[in-house]
């Protein structure tokens, strides 16, 4: 459990950003799904399922971009020292 707490503390801003994105995405998805299906239950199911998967994907997408930025900064520093 301490690994989860440490990861949450280290990624607090990103997790908050992911959470707010998740809520917006649920609202948009529910409106679109209802407009397409006309079915309240189908729209609620779709609006919870798809954004949940997207939120997880978004978190790892952000982590990959962070890692790429650090790698790029490290390579630029190595080139300046050479």
N, C-alpha and C positions, 0 to 999 in steps of 0.2 A: 504494500500500500504506500510505502514511503516513496517508491519510484513514481507513482502516479501523482502524489502531492508535489514532488520536486518538479516533475514535468509540467504540472499545472502552473506552479509559481514561475517557472522559467518562461512559459509561453502565455502568460496572463493576457497581454494585450492581443495577441493573435487569437486566443480562444474567445475573448470578448468580441473581437471583430467577426470571427466565424459565427458566433451566436447571433449577433445582430443581422448578419447576412442571412442566416437560417430563418429567422422570423420574417424578414422581408420576402424571402423566397417562398415560404409557406403561403403567405397572403396572395402573392401574385399567382402561384400555382393553383390555389383554390379558385380564384376568380377565372382563370383560363380554363381549368378543368370543368367548372360549372358551366361556363359559356359553351364549351364543346359538347358536354354530355347532357346538360340539363338535369343531372342527377346529383342531389346533395351528398349522398353517401359515397358515391364514386369519386366526386370531386374532393371530399375530405380525405379519403383513402389515398388518392393520388397525390394530394398536396402534402401529405405527411411522409409518404414513402420516398418520393423522388428528391425533395430537398434534404432529407436525412442523408441519403447517399451522396448528394452533391456537397453537403457540409463537410463530410469526412474527406472527400476528394479535395475540396478547397484547402483544408488544413494541410494535407500532405503536399499539395501544389505550392503553397506558400513556403513550406519547409524546404522544398527542392529549390525554389528561387533564392531563398536565403543562403543555402549551401553554395549555389552557383555564384552568388555575389561575393561570398567570402573567398571562394576559390579564385575568382577573378582578381580580387583585391590582393590576395597572396601572390599571384603570378605577376601582377604589376609591380609589387614591392620587390620581388626577386629580380625583375628586369632592371629596376633602378639601381639596385645594389651591385649589379654585374659590371 
